[in-house]
Amino acid sequence: MNQPDAYKLLSDEMAAYRALRYGELAELVGPPKVRIVRGVDSTEYAVEVIVRWRNGERGELLVEGWIAANDCGPLHRLDESFIVPVC
């Protein structure tokens, strides 16, 4: 895993979620969304993002993202998360 590349890919993916409003994120509560992305060195990465209620329904939202290389090597997962307050 190219860690700087993976961090950048995960950060870019999470930035798209950070740009959403509370109501838009609330509609995404549910199973994880998984996307395959390719790094600058052509390594494939699986990016998984889950949006869930932090302290019960209709409260704060927790958005968590992970990235792992799809190269059958040792599993290295990087993660990032943020909380969206009720508006």
Summary of the structure (lengths in Angstrom):
residues: 87
radius of gyration: 13.8
end to end distance: 38.2
largest distance: 42.6
contacts: 232
relative contact order: 0.26
helix: 24%
strand: 39%
